[in-house]
Amino acid sequence: MFSHLPTPTLDSIISLSAAFREDPREQKVDLGIGVYKNSDGVTPIMHAVQQAQDIVVAEQKTKSYVGLAGCEIFNQSMVDLLLTGTSAYDRVATIQTPGASGGLRMFADLIHFAQPDTTVWLTNPSYVNHAPIMQAAGLKVRYYAYFNPQTKTVDTEAMLADLAQAGKQDVVLFHGCCHNPTGADMDFAAWQAVTALAVKNGFTPFVDAAYLGFGDSYEQDAQGLRYMANQVDEMLLTVSCSKNFGLYRERTGAAMVIGKNAHDVANAKGKLLNLARASYTMPPDHGAALVRTVLHDDKLTAIWKQELSEMQQRLLSLRQTLCKELRNKYNTSQFDFIEQHKGMFTVLGLTPAQMTRLREEFAIYGVTDGRINIAGLTEKDIPYVAESIIKVS
């Protein structure tokens, strides 16, 4: 049965992380996999989450099944957090998923069931797992202009020209904020423009919101997708708690269907539950229980918001410090764009050969396409990383 299978292609980011762990060099820096690390190089458990965990352990009386939709209190908490005050609030249905990636796959299967000939448009470039997930569900994938590699910013004009070609048989996937891999985000005017195109041409927006709170603030990061949800009849939205609650290994996410009315989204949710049953059946509960506990306790919610703000501010500081080191010590403005990007990631603009040199000669691990995880830096790493970037540039 298995003898004819081809040698699989390893995931570029996961394999990079494994190679980092096996690297015996004492001075090494992992800027590959997208996790937040503090000044000690540790991905911490947030204080609000730790306190919530104590509450859950003390109060939980059973490990029985929760249900196909996961924790409905968690689901409603996600809706309250993200869509309160929008017209979408009363026409949305939500299921808990195993991370945002689980939500992406559930929606890919739902799209294929509802409209098999759909083409899903992705930003060029996009999150490395977007295309494989859509294609695994049998969907066609097409890319639209997004990132200008010369200016290191969003090419709004080219993006709108491409998306003007998308129509009723198409789904257009947007990054909610903190674009992965480039770090270059649409401004609010661009969100308004793509929303107008969706209304005019009839394509369905699909927003992947994995990094809310890591850009400017949770409220500012959600502004564009909230505007879109207010304006369009139908929309798909995946949300992750991996980054902004630090629940990476707990695989905690949600998939939200926004429709014309409650009847339509109830039907969509029913189909999602059928798809979940045929896949993972039920999502893991622990992460959702922690988020639910945090968001239903005013004190814990305040602590969480403060911690999230501190993480966002530290990311901004890391960007500024790296740019300052490159600019002042090496007299170059070549990398000033790093300070303007949002969230965890930046594309350095280095070639695959230069990124390979960074890894092989200096033990600095970044993705071959030039993406580095700013959140993987510690303050003490910055002089060494800056010097190494200059040496391979």
Order of alpha helices (4+ residues) and beta strands (2+ residues): alpha-beta-alpha-alpha-beta-alpha-beta-alpha-beta-beta-beta-alpha-beta-alpha-beta-alpha-beta-beta-alpha-alpha-alpha-beta-alpha-beta-beta-alpha
